Amino acid sequence: MCVLALSAMSLAAQTIPVDTVQTTPMVGIAFGQTARLNLLNPGPVSTAVGIVCTAAVTYFDASGAVLKTASLSVAPGTSMPVDLHSDTDLSLAANARREIRATIAMPAVPPPTAGSTSTNIPPACKLVHSLEIFDSVTGRTQAIVTKAVSID
């Protein structure tokens, strides 16, 4: 009985890895514009030490409705975009505007196992992000947001 109680207490004391989730502030998008969330993996390009970062990106509107989702893997030293088009993704009319935000969810790095003797535990993955709104025809950036807030 004591063994079961001790086992239960040790399981409760372990931390379970959870996703790191960040959200951008709300930003407006109008007809003729595209929202682009850029994710940069600034890690070293060397495959010996570089880590491929995975992330799930979700665009939401002001009411919390999901507008678009994407999953990506970003190699070290590279970036990847996720676009939200005002015409094809949102079907905005010529005089319409919609408030949007994006979330970035990254899986937590699991803690080392109890029997692990390795001291070469990979660091947590870090992605640098920016959300830009640009004119879909000219490609000119009209707004950029680089701040995000953790919501985990």
C-alpha positions as CSV (number, residue, x, y, z in Angstrom):
1,M,0.0,0.0,0.0
2,C,2.8,2.4,0.9
3,V,4.5,1.7,-2.5
4,L,1.3,2.6,-4.3
5,A,0.9,5.8,-2.3
6,L,4.6,6.8,-3.0
7,S,4.2,6.0,-6.7
8,A,1.1,8.2,-6.9
9,M,2.8,11.1,-5.1
10,S,5.8,10.9,-7.4
11,L,3.6,10.9,-10.5
12,A,1.7,14.0,-9.2
13,A,5.0,15.8,-8.6
14,Q,6.2,15.3,-12.2
15,T,5.6,18.2,-14.6
16,I,3.8,17.4,-17.9
17,P,5.0,19.4,-20.8
18,V,2.4,21.7,-22.3
19,D,2.4,23.7,-25.5
20,T,3.7,27.3,-25.5
21,V,1.0,29.4,-27.0
22,Q,1.4,33.1,-27.9
23,T,-1.1,35.5,-29.5
24,T,-0.6,38.6,-31.5
25,P,-2.7,41.7,-30.8
26,M,-5.8,42.3,-33.0
27,V,-5.1,44.0,-36.3
28,G,-7.5,45.0,-39.1
29,I,-7.4,43.5,-42.6
30,A,-9.5,45.0,-45.5
31,F,-10.3,44.0,-49.0
32,G,-7.2,43.8,-51.2
33,Q,-4.9,43.0,-48.3
34,T,-3.0,39.9,-47.1
35,A,-2.0,39.1,-43.5
36,R,1.3,37.2,-43.3
37,L,2.6,35.6,-40.1
38,N,6.3,35.1,-40.6
39,L,8.1,32.5,-38.3
40,L,11.9,32.7,-38.1
41,N,14.0,29.9,-36.5
42,P,17.1,31.9,-35.6
43,G,19.0,28.8,-34.5
44,P,22.4,27.9,-35.9
45,V,22.2,26.5,-39.5
46,S,24.5,23.6,-38.5
47,T,22.5,20.4,-38.4
48,A,24.7,19.2,-35.6
49,V,23.3,21.8,-33.2
50,G,20.3,23.3,-35.0
51,I,16.8,22.3,-34.1
52,V,13.8,22.1,-36.5
53,C,11.0,24.0,-34.8
54,T,7.4,22.9,-35.3
55,A,4.4,25.2,-34.7
56,A,0.7,25.3,-35.3
57,V,-0.6,28.7,-36.5
58,T,-4.2,29.7,-36.2
59,Y,-5.9,32.9,-37.4
60,F,-9.0,34.0,-35.4
61,D,-11.4,36.9,-35.9
62,A,-12.7,39.2,-33.2
63,S,-15.5,36.8,-32.1
64,G,-13.0,34.0,-31.7
65,A,-14.0,32.1,-34.9
66,V,-11.2,30.1,-36.5
67,L,-10.4,31.6,-39.9
68,K,-7.4,29.4,-41.0
69,T,-4.9,26.9,-39.5
70,A,-1.5,25.6,-40.6
71,S,1.2,23.4,-39.2
72,L,4.8,24.1,-40.1
73,S,8.3,22.9,-39.5
74,V,10.9,25.6,-39.7
75,A,14.6,24.6,-40.3
76,P,17.4,26.4,-38.4
77,G,18.3,29.7,-40.1
78,T,15.1,29.9,-42.2
79,S,11.7,31.4,-42.0
80,M,8.2,30.3,-43.2
81,P,5.1,32.4,-43.8
82,V,1.4,31.6,-43.2
83,D,-0.8,33.9,-45.3
84,L,-4.5,34.9,-44.8
85,H,-5.9,36.4,-47.9
86,S,-8.8,38.9,-47.7
87,D,-10.3,37.7,-50.9
88,T,-9.9,33.9,-51.0
89,D,-9.7,33.1,-47.2
90,L,-12.1,35.7,-45.9
91,S,-14.3,36.6,-48.9
92,L,-14.3,40.3,-47.9
93,A,-16.3,42.7,-50.0
94,A,-14.7,45.8,-51.5
95,N,-15.7,48.0,-48.5
96,A,-15.4,45.4,-45.8
97,R,-12.8,45.1,-43.0
98,R,-12.2,42.4,-40.4
99,E,-10.2,42.3,-37.1
100,I,-7.9,39.3,-36.8
101,R,-5.2,37.9,-34.6
102,A,-2.8,34.9,-34.9
103,T,-1.7,32.4,-32.4
104,I,1.5,30.3,-32.5
105,A,1.5,27.0,-30.6
106,M,4.7,25.1,-30.1
107,P,5.1,21.8,-28.3
108,A,7.1,21.8,-25.1
109,V,10.4,20.0,-25.0
110,P,9.8,16.9,-22.8
111,P,12.0,16.7,-19.7
112,P,14.8,14.1,-19.6
113,T,13.7,10.7,-18.5
114,A,14.7,9.5,-15.0
115,G,17.2,7.0,-16.4
116,S,18.8,9.5,-18.8
117,T,22.5,10.2,-18.2
118,S,22.9,12.5,-21.2
119,T,23.8,16.1,-20.5
120,N,23.2,17.1,-24.1
121,I,19.5,17.9,-23.8
122,P,18.4,20.0,-26.7
123,P,17.3,23.6,-25.8
124,A,13.7,24.6,-26.3
125,C,12.8,25.7,-29.7
126,K,12.4,29.4,-30.2
127,L,10.6,31.1,-33.1
128,V,10.7,34.8,-33.8
129,H,7.5,36.0,-35.4
130,S,6.0,39.1,-37.1
131,L,2.5,39.7,-38.4
132,E,2.4,42.0,-41.4
133,I,-0.5,43.4,-43.4
134,F,0.4,44.1,-47.0
135,D,-1.3,45.2,-50.2
136,S,-2.0,42.1,-52.2
137,V,-1.4,43.8,-55.6
138,T,1.7,45.8,-54.9
139,G,3.2,43.7,-52.1
140,R,3.9,46.9,-50.1
141,T,3.8,46.4,-46.3
142,Q,1.2,48.6,-44.7
143,A,1.4,47.5,-41.0
144,I,3.7,45.2,-39.0
145,V,3.2,43.8,-35.5
146,T,6.1,42.1,-33.7
147,K,4.7,41.8,-30.2
148,A,2.9,38.7,-28.9
149,V,1.6,37.7,-25.5
150,S,2.0,34.3,-24.0
151,I,-1.4,32.7,-23.2
152,D,-0.4,29.5,-21.6
